[in-house]
Amino acid sequence: MWGVASWPVTLEYGSVILRPLKNSDKASWQQTRARNRDWLQPWDATNPQPENGLPSFRQMVRALNEQARVGAALPFAITERDDDGVARLAGQLTVSGITWGSAMMATAGYWVDQARAGRGIVPTALAMATDHCFQTLGLHRMEINIRPENAPSLRVAEKLGFRDEGLRKRFLHINGEWADHRSFALTAEEVPGGLLSRLGH
């Protein structure tokens, strides 16, 4: 391992804030997930060994924080500052599988509250996280993997200029089955001015 991610970290651009996901987010996270069940279920990761179930919220936060402490993940809550100045939970973005050494790469995954979709929150959040990984941590490659049917997420990849690297057959266990994904990636050389600059802000 040639590097270690520094954690915790908070990133902010405009009204969008990425901060560590915390145990105190439990109520708002569960309410948001319940309200968006139908919107998110087709793209949700599931356990290929269903008898083991999924972790509780606190177990998830604990596991993510353990990964963050050893430099393997960046588990962010996506929050948006509303007109009243309060930053409310809008979704989640996790940079995972951080690999150092000769690879210097990571994978990003995310979800957003349907009520806040289409407002540029996810592109901004993904751009902030990618810029942090490239410019601060020194990673070289960021990858996102998207179901071919997930049109909103495909638009995020297109908007930010991620390269389509093709189809990965039965790549991740999603909504109860092994599902194909399209893989998109960027390397640091492709965005010398940072990914946020591609959003035209």
KAJO-V845948 format. One record per residue. N is the residue number from 0. SS is DSSP state (~ for helix, > for strand, _ for the rest). PHI is phi in degrees with one decimal (999 if undefined). PSI is psi in whole degrees, 0 to 359 (* if undefined). Layout:
BEGIN
n	ss	phi	psi
N	SS	PHI	PSI
N	SS	PHI	PSI
END
This chain:
BEGIN
n	ss	phi	psi
0	_	999	127
1	_	-106.3	6
2	_	-165.7	163
3	_	-135.9	131
4	_	-68.5	136
5	_	-85.9	133
6	_	-148.4	140
7	_	-82.5	160
8	_	-143.9	146
9	_	-123.0	134
10	>	-121.6	143
11	>	-143.4	137
12	>	-149.9	120
13	_	60.7	232
14	_	-92.1	358
15	>	-98.4	130
16	>	-126.6	131
17	>	-105.0	124
18	>	-140.8	166
19	>	-59.9	138
20	_	-71.0	131
21	_	-123.9	160
22	~	-58.3	328
23	~	-69.7	351
24	~	-81.4	357
25	~	-52.5	308
26	~	-63.1	310
27	~	-68.2	325
28	~	-63.9	312
29	~	-65.3	320
30	~	-64.2	317
31	~	-65.7	317
32	~	-64.3	319
33	~	-64.7	318
34	~	-65.9	333
35	_	-107.2	18
36	~	-53.7	309
37	~	-67.2	327
38	~	-70.7	324
39	~	-97.6	334
40	~	-54.9	320
41	_	-62.1	341
42	_	-114.8	1
43	_	-75.9	136
44	>	-65.8	141
45	_	-128.4	164
46	_	-86.3	120
47	_	-66.9	349
48	_	-115.4	78
49	~	-59.1	337
50	~	-64.8	340
51	~	-86.0	345
52	_	67.5	183
53	_	-103.4	153
54	_	-68.5	156
55	_	-69.8	170
56	~	-58.3	312
57	~	-64.0	322
58	~	-64.6	320
59	~	-62.8	312
60	~	-61.6	317
61	~	-61.3	314
62	~	-64.4	318
63	~	-65.1	319
64	~	-65.8	324
65	~	-63.9	319
66	~	-64.2	321
67	~	-64.3	320
68	~	-64.7	332
69	_	-98.7	10
70	_	78.6	23
71	_	-104.1	350
72	_	-157.3	159
73	>	-129.7	96
74	>	-91.0	97
75	>	-97.4	142
76	>	-87.9	136
77	>	-92.5	122
78	>	-122.4	154
79	>	-126.3	130
80	>	-79.6	117
81	_	-81.1	179
82	_	-60.3	335
83	_	-83.8	4
84	_	87.0	356
85	_	-89.7	131
86	>	-87.2	116
87	>	-111.2	152
88	>	-60.5	128
89	>	-117.5	344
90	>	165.5	203
91	>	-147.3	141
92	>	-136.1	125
93	>	-121.6	123
94	>	-89.2	118
95	>	-128.7	173
96	>	58.7	31
97	>	-62.4	123
98	>	-120.6	127
99	_	-97.1	220
100	_	59.4	223
101	_	-83.2	355
102	_	-93.4	310
103	_	50.3	57
104	>	-138.5	168
105	>	-156.7	169
106	>	-123.8	140
107	>	-113.6	139
108	>	-134.5	153
109	>	-158.6	161
110	>	-146.7	158
111	>	-139.2	148
112	_	-58.7	128
113	~	-57.2	326
114	~	-65.6	342
115	~	-111.9	5
116	_	-71.4	155
117	_	80.1	9
118	_	-110.8	11
119	_	83.1	10
120	~	-66.6	311
121	~	-66.3	313
122	~	-57.1	320
123	~	-65.4	315
124	~	-63.1	315
125	~	-66.4	322
126	~	-64.8	317
127	~	-60.6	314
128	~	-64.4	318
129	~	-66.2	316
130	~	-60.6	319
131	~	-62.0	316
132	~	-65.5	319
133	~	-77.0	311
134	~	-85.1	327
135	~	-99.3	314
136	_	-85.6	340
137	_	81.8	17
138	_	-69.3	161
139	_	-108.4	332
140	>	-139.5	136
141	>	-121.9	135
142	>	-124.7	144
143	>	-131.1	143
144	>	-121.4	126
145	>	-129.9	136
146	_	-60.6	137
147	_	-59.3	336
148	_	-87.4	354
149	_	-87.6	79
150	~	-58.7	316
151	~	-60.0	320
152	~	-72.3	325
153	~	-61.9	324
154	~	-66.0	326
155	~	-61.6	312
156	~	-60.4	318
157	~	-65.7	316
158	~	-60.7	323
159	~	-90.2	355
160	_	79.1	25
161	_	-67.2	138
162	>	-75.4	135
163	>	-81.2	115
164	>	-101.9	11
165	>	106.0	180
166	>	-91.1	134
167	>	-108.5	114
168	>	-72.1	134
169	>	44.8	53
170	>	-82.7	316
171	>	-131.9	152
172	>	-84.5	109
173	>	-127.7	130
174	_	49.9	41
175	_	91.0	4
176	>	-151.8	158
177	>	-72.0	123
178	>	-121.4	145
179	>	-68.8	148
180	>	-137.7	148
181	>	-92.6	135
182	>	-101.2	130
183	>	-123.5	147
184	>	-150.6	158
185	>	-136.8	148
186	>	-114.9	160
187	~	-58.3	326
188	~	-63.3	335
189	~	-78.1	344
190	~	-132.7	63
191	_	-61.7	334
192	_	-93.1	5
193	_	91.9	150
194	_	-75.3	330
195	~	-58.4	330
196	~	-64.8	338
197	~	-75.6	347
198	~	-84.2	353
199	_	75.0	19
200	_	-80.4	*
END
